[in-house]
Amino acid sequence: ETGVTQSPTHLIKTRGQQVTLRCSSQSGHNTVSWYQQALGQGPQFIFQYYREEENGRGNFPPRFSGLQFPNYSSELNVNALELDDSALYLCASSRELGEETQYFGPGTRLLVL
Amino acid sequence: AQKITQTQPGMFVQEKEAVTLDCTYDTSDPSYGLFWYKQPSSGEMIFLIYQGSYDQQNATEGRYSLNFQKARKSANLVISASQLGDSAMYFCAMSTDNNDMRFGAGTRLTVKP
């Protein structure tokens, strides 16, 4: 039990639609990172937010965007869904930047048909 | 570019024996962190152990130890006294100053009774 929750647990969308995934971090955790994990692969870093500002981004197109809120919750938005967006999406939080331990949520499994 | 390599797609170990999971990395950054995570079938990433690039001693956490060989750029995970509950995917990961955490492809460990 990491204290990080994600919703929904599962989601089915069709190609071209938009989706919003949500993450609730532990209180006091100012950093949240989002990862995409395709089936059979390791997680890929999408981006990181620190105190509501984007603080780093992986190799993902602009249709992947995010928000972080003062109440330690955050969102991952994906526009114009493609079949290859089907994956497990994980968020991870930590108290401050550079902190060794990130606490992961259980993930949201997205299926794009 | 940073890269993490796990060359063992699957490993088997007898209950109560020790097992080593291999991880090699590549980075030009002098400061980095190395992590191991466990991912059960439920999907949640569980933090196991951390090694900083400047740490002189190998990290240990209970039954987990990290065999850090900086010159060889390897960070192998050793699990002692394996238990049935250790069966899961194991991921090696590296973070650098740009806050981008890279994961390997993972190793599926199966503990046999």
Interface residues (C-beta under 8 A of the other chain):
Chain A: T2 S33 Y35 Q41 G42 P43 Q44 F45 Q48 N55 G56 G58 L88 L90 A92 L97 G98 E100 T101 Q102 Y103 F104 G105 P106 G107 R109
Chain B: I4 G33 F35 Y37 S42 G43 E44 M45 I46 F47 Y50 G52 F91 A93 D97 N98 N99 D100 M101 R102 F103 G104 A105 G106
